[in-house]
Amino acid sequence: MITVEAKGDSDPDLTVIDPNGDVFDANDDNGIDNSLSSLLETTLDQGGVYTLRVDAYTPGGYTITVTSGTPDPNNPPDQPTPTNFFDDGDGT
């Protein structure tokens, strides 16, 4: 499972594209507290490279947070489990 959140004054919109180039999941405006932030919680169901696309509706900045894996009872949700999404293959 992965969780992707985009917050910012630019009204970010998230899209996950699967290894075949198809839209796998998308979210705009998470619906919580009239927020313009985007939030996705999804399970990637096939091997391969997925692409995360972030679009912004207005000029401004945004912050992206990505977490993955099974929730760890020793690591509360407000402290995401660090994940190396840019593995260079040498195990570091």
Protein Blocks (a to p, Z undefined) as FASTA:
>chain_A
ZZdddedjkopadddddfkopafbdcehjhpghiabdcdddddfbgcjdddddddfbgcd
ddddddedjddfklcfklccdddfkbghnoZZ
